[in-house]
Amino acid sequence: MRSHLLPAARLLALLTLVTGLAYPLAMTGLAQALFPTQAQGSLVVQGGRPVGSRLIGQPFDSPRYFWGRLSASAPAFDAAASTGSNLGPLNPALVAAARARIAALRAAEPGNDTAVPVDLVTASASGLDPHISLASARFQVARVAGARGLALSEIWRVVEGHGEPRALGVLGEPVVNVLELNLALDALSPE
């Protein structure tokens, strides 16, 4: 029995060192060397301090800001609690939540009679999506312009300047990173 236990213990110790220590350290070092921004969380730094990440949505509720997608995580936009709602399209809870969000958007945009974009009333699969579609940005331009006292064309120029094209030119739709868009608006017209 001892002849089996000693080699097994040595193999366990070796594999623990290789897979539990050496490999993670090597991958971390490689990531830091090749992709330093991404390895540090794609942080957005303003005034020398981090204000968010390009990869994780943040809640904005002031009329002065563009609002992002809903977060299914609890608390909202908590990366440690990343999850979708797992509610199907016919689930009454999802339908009720979407109707409530549409009503809130209509109340915030009383003169806007265009269709509410679907990404403003649903959460992404991770619940952390930092982007909205250009249709969602377009839906909110009048509210943001009014709250900031700026012309619609000026707000739309900032939106277009922060648009991101389709991935690889063909995948998905053009989007806007909500955090970066709102920071650009703050630089344009601080409170």
C-alpha positions as CSV (number, residue, x, y, z in Angstrom):
1,M,0.0,0.0,0.0
2,R,2.8,2.4,0.9
3,S,4.4,1.8,-2.5
4,H,1.2,3.3,-4.1
5,L,0.6,6.1,-1.6
6,L,4.1,7.7,-1.9
7,P,4.1,8.1,-5.7
8,A,0.5,9.3,-5.6
9,A,1.4,12.0,-3.0
10,R,4.3,13.1,-5.1
11,L,2.2,13.3,-8.2
12,L,-0.4,15.3,-6.3
13,A,2.2,17.7,-5.0
14,L,3.7,18.1,-8.5
15,L,0.4,18.6,-10.2
16,T,-0.7,21.1,-7.5
17,L,2.4,23.1,-8.1
18,V,2.1,23.0,-11.9
19,T,-1.7,23.5,-12.3
20,G,-2.4,25.5,-9.1
21,L,0.6,27.8,-9.0
22,A,2.9,27.8,-12.1
23,Y,0.2,27.8,-14.8
24,P,-1.9,30.6,-13.2
25,L,1.2,32.7,-12.6
26,A,2.4,32.2,-16.2
27,M,-1.0,33.1,-17.7
28,T,-1.4,36.1,-15.5
29,G,2.1,37.3,-16.5
30,L,1.4,36.7,-20.1
31,A,-1.9,38.5,-19.9
32,Q,-0.2,41.5,-18.2
33,A,2.5,41.6,-20.8
34,L,0.2,41.2,-23.9
35,F,-3.0,42.8,-22.8
36,P,-2.3,45.1,-19.9
37,T,-5.5,47.2,-20.1
38,Q,-7.8,44.2,-20.3
39,A,-5.8,42.3,-17.6
40,Q,-6.5,45.2,-15.3
41,G,-10.2,45.1,-15.9
42,S,-10.4,47.7,-18.7
43,L,-10.8,50.4,-16.2
44,V,-11.9,53.9,-17.2
45,V,-9.8,56.4,-15.3
46,Q,-10.8,60.0,-14.8
47,G,-8.9,62.5,-12.7
48,G,-6.4,59.8,-11.7
49,R,-9.1,57.5,-10.2
50,P,-11.1,54.7,-11.7
51,V,-14.7,55.5,-12.3
52,G,-15.8,52.2,-13.9
53,S,-15.0,49.6,-16.4
54,R,-15.6,49.5,-20.1
55,L,-16.8,45.9,-19.7
56,I,-19.4,46.2,-16.9
57,G,-22.5,48.4,-17.1
58,Q,-23.4,50.9,-14.4
59,P,-26.7,52.2,-13.2
60,F,-27.6,55.7,-14.3
61,D,-30.9,57.2,-13.3
62,S,-30.6,60.9,-13.7
63,P,-32.4,62.4,-16.7
64,R,-29.0,64.1,-17.6
65,Y,-27.6,60.7,-18.5
66,F,-28.2,57.9,-21.0
67,W,-29.6,54.9,-19.3
68,G,-28.2,51.4,-20.0
69,R,-29.7,48.0,-20.1
70,L,-31.3,46.5,-17.1
71,S,-29.2,44.3,-14.8
72,A,-30.5,40.9,-13.8
73,S,-27.8,40.6,-11.1
74,A,-28.5,41.5,-7.5
75,P,-27.3,44.0,-6.5
76,A,-27.4,45.6,-9.9
77,F,-24.3,45.3,-12.1
78,D,-22.4,43.3,-9.5
79,A,-19.8,41.3,-11.5
80,A,-19.6,38.7,-8.7
81,A,-23.3,38.0,-9.1
82,S,-23.4,38.0,-13.0
83,T,-26.5,36.2,-14.1
84,G,-29.4,36.4,-16.5
85,S,-33.0,36.3,-15.3
86,N,-33.7,32.9,-16.9
87,L,-37.2,34.1,-17.6
88,G,-38.6,33.0,-20.9
89,P,-40.4,35.3,-23.4
90,L,-43.8,34.1,-22.2
91,N,-43.1,34.3,-18.5
92,P,-45.6,36.7,-16.8
93,A,-42.8,38.1,-14.6
94,L,-40.7,39.1,-17.6
95,V,-43.7,40.6,-19.4
96,A,-44.7,42.5,-16.2
97,A,-41.1,43.8,-15.8
98,A,-40.9,44.9,-19.4
99,R,-44.2,46.7,-19.2
100,A,-43.1,48.5,-16.0
101,R,-39.8,49.5,-17.7
102,I,-41.7,50.8,-20.7
103,A,-44.1,52.8,-18.5
104,A,-41.0,54.3,-16.7
105,L,-39.4,55.2,-20.0
106,R,-42.6,56.7,-21.3
107,A,-43.0,58.8,-18.1
108,A,-39.4,60.0,-18.5
109,E,-39.9,60.7,-22.2
110,P,-43.5,62.1,-22.3
111,G,-43.3,63.5,-25.9
112,N,-41.5,60.5,-27.3
113,D,-44.0,58.2,-29.2
114,T,-41.4,56.0,-31.0
115,A,-41.2,52.4,-30.1
116,V,-39.1,51.6,-27.0
117,P,-36.0,49.6,-28.1
118,V,-36.0,46.1,-26.7
119,D,-32.5,46.5,-25.2
120,L,-33.9,49.2,-22.8
121,V,-36.5,46.8,-21.3
122,T,-34.5,43.6,-21.1
123,A,-31.3,42.5,-19.4
124,S,-28.4,40.9,-21.2
125,A,-27.5,37.2,-20.6
126,S,-24.8,38.3,-18.1
127,G,-26.8,41.1,-16.6
128,L,-23.7,43.3,-16.9
129,D,-23.9,44.7,-20.5
130,P,-22.2,48.1,-20.7
131,H,-23.6,48.9,-24.2
132,I,-26.9,50.1,-25.7
133,S,-27.9,50.0,-29.3
134,L,-27.9,53.2,-31.4
135,A,-31.7,52.9,-31.4
136,S,-31.7,53.1,-27.6
137,A,-29.4,56.1,-27.7
138,R,-31.6,57.8,-30.3
139,F,-34.7,57.1,-28.1
140,Q,-33.0,59.0,-25.2
141,V,-31.4,62.0,-27.0
142,A,-34.3,64.4,-26.5
143,R,-34.5,63.7,-22.7
144,V,-30.7,64.1,-22.2
145,A,-30.6,67.2,-24.4
146,G,-33.5,68.8,-22.4
147,A,-32.0,67.9,-19.0
148,R,-28.6,69.4,-20.0
149,G,-30.0,72.4,-21.9
150,L,-28.1,71.4,-25.1
151,A,-29.2,71.1,-28.7
152,L,-30.3,67.7,-30.0
153,S,-27.7,67.8,-32.7
154,E,-24.9,68.4,-30.1
155,I,-26.0,65.3,-28.1
156,W,-26.4,63.2,-31.2
157,R,-22.8,64.3,-32.3
158,V,-21.5,62.9,-29.0
159,V,-23.4,59.7,-29.5
160,E,-22.1,59.2,-33.0
161,G,-18.6,60.0,-31.8
162,H,-18.8,57.2,-29.3
163,G,-20.5,54.6,-31.5
164,E,-18.7,51.2,-31.9
165,P,-19.1,49.3,-35.2
166,R,-20.2,45.7,-35.6
167,A,-17.7,43.2,-34.3
168,L,-15.5,42.1,-37.2
169,G,-17.7,44.3,-39.4
170,V,-20.6,41.8,-39.5
171,L,-21.4,40.5,-36.0
172,G,-24.1,42.2,-34.0
173,E,-25.3,45.8,-34.3
174,P,-23.4,49.1,-33.8
175,V,-23.5,50.0,-30.1
176,V,-22.5,52.8,-27.7
177,N,-20.7,52.3,-24.3
178,V,-23.0,54.0,-21.8
179,L,-20.3,54.9,-19.3
180,E,-18.0,56.4,-21.9
181,L,-20.9,58.3,-23.5
182,N,-22.0,59.8,-20.2
183,L,-18.5,60.8,-19.2
184,A,-18.1,62.6,-22.6
185,L,-21.4,64.4,-21.9
186,D,-20.1,65.4,-18.5
187,A,-17.0,66.8,-20.1
188,L,-19.2,68.7,-22.6
189,S,-21.6,70.1,-20.0
190,P,-20.6,69.5,-16.4
191,E,-23.2,70.2,-13.7
